[in-house]
Amino acid sequence: GIDPGTNILGYSLLRGVKNTINISACGIVRFSGKEDHFVRINKIFNSIGELIHQYQPDTLAIESPFFGKNVQSMLKLGRAQGAAILAGMQHNLEVVEYSPSRIKQAITGNGNASKEQVSAMLENIFKVKIVKSELDATDALAAAYCHFNQCRNPLSKGKQYSGWAAFVKDNPEKTK
């Protein structure tokens, strides 16, 4: 999971086997605000490449930028996201993007949840203590966990069903 940013980039790596999931790594990468923006973009690309090389994930789940009032901030965030996506693509990863509200919905059940609510829920899910000063890492963890849940949901891929009855009718071998 990646929470792109030009000052702080959050990352999280999850390992999932069937319905069990564990955190392999979770943290942040800080960039100097004094550096040229394009230098930071290059560092984002290289940092994510190093994480991919180290942990060998098969998917990169990234939080899409939300529209804010500051156009310059949005442009810079979009560039950071582009560098992250390119790093994933250069390593032949599947890249998936989730909106902030979709991620919050997947974690808390509320698409308008605060960062603190998301963090508290992730602490409960993973039975870990999350450092409140590193909420960018929590956002990345939330993106990764959102994707994990999306992959586990049989209704999220392929054919769309109107409900469980329609799914069961087409997939009787998946019922007990």
N, C-alpha and C positions, 0 to 999 in steps of 0.2 A: 504494500500500500504506500502511496506517495501523497503527501500534502505539499504541493509545490509552493515555493516562495523564494524571493530573491535575497532576503535577509536571513530567513530561517526555513530550512526544508525539513519536513517531518518524513520519517520512513518507518516502515514496519514490515517484518517478514513473518508470515505464518506458515506452518506446516500442518496440513490437514490430511488425515487418513480416515476415510469413511466419515463418521460423525464426530471424530475426535480432532481437536485442533489445539496447537500449542504455539506460543510466541517464540520464534527463533531469534529475533532481534527487533528492537524498537528504540528509536532515538531521534536526534536532530543533528543537522549539519548547519553550523552558523557560517555566514559569509560576512566579510567586512563591508560595512556601508560606505567605506571610503574608497573601495575598489570601483573601477569602471563597471557599468552595468553589463557590458558584453563579456568582461572577464568573469563575472559571477555566473553568467549563463553557461560559459564554458566549464566552470567549476561544478555547476549543477549536473551537466552532462557527464563529466568525468566521475563525480561522486556516485551517481546512480550506476554508472558502468562498473565501478569497483564493488558496489554492493551486489550487483547481479553476478559478477564474477565470483565473489566470495560465497554467496548463498545459493546460487543456481535456481532461482524461481522459474516457474513456467508462465506466470501471468503477472502483469503490472496493472494494478487497480489504482486509478488516480482520481482525485477529487477535481471536478471541473470548477473553473473560476465562477464566482457569482458576480452579478452586475452590481457595481458600486457607483458612487457619485463621482469618484475621482478617475477620470479617463486614463491619466498617466499610470496610475497604480494598476488599473485593469490591463493596460498594454504590457507592463512589465511582468505581471503575473501570468499573462498568456504566453509570453516568451519563456518564462520558467517552466510552464506546463509543456510547451513545445519541446524544450530541451530534454525534459524527463521522458516524454513520449518517444522522442528520437532515440534516446539511450535504450529504451525497451525494445524498440523496433530493430536497432542495430544488433541486438542480442537475440533476435528472433522470438521475442516474447509476445504472447497475446496481450494486447492492451485494451483495457475496458475503462470507461469513464462513468462516474456517478456524480450526480448533482449533490450539493451539500444537503438539500432537504431529503433526497432519497437515502442518503447515508444515515442521517439522523432518524428517519422513519424506520430504517432497518434495525437500528440499535435500540432506540427508545420507544418506538411506536408513535413518535411525535415528530413530524418534519420540521417543526419550529423549535425543537429543543435547544437549550444552551450548550456551549462547550462543556460546562461543568456537569450538566446532566448526562451528556454522552460519556464523559470521563467516568462518572460514578457507575454507570451501567457497565462499562467495559471492565472496571475494577471488579464488579460482581461476577461478570461472565468468566473472566480469566483468573480470578482470585489472586490479583496482584495489586500492589499499591502504585498508583500513577502519580508522578511528580507534577504538581500543578503548574510549575514554571515551564513545563514542556508539553503544552497542549497541542503543539503542532505534531508531535509524535503521536498523541492520542488521536488526532484527526486522521493520520495515516493508518493507525491501527483500525480505526472505524471504517475506513475505505476498504481495507483488506478483509475485515470481518463481514462487511456488507457483501463483498464479492463471494466470500465463502458461503454465506447464506443463499445468495442468488444461485450458486452452483448446486446447492443441495435441494433446491425447490424444483420438483418435476414440472411445475406449471410455468417456470420462468424460461424454459428453452423450447425450441421447436414448436410443435403444434400448440395453439392456445385453446384452452378448454373453458367452458362456461362455469364450471365448478367441479367438485370432487366426484359427483355422480357421473359426469361425462368422462372424466379421467379414468375412473374405475372401469367403466364400460369398455373403453378402448385398451385398457391395460390390466386385465383380470389377473395376470401372473404376478402383479405387484401388490396383491392384497392377501391377507391371511384370514 
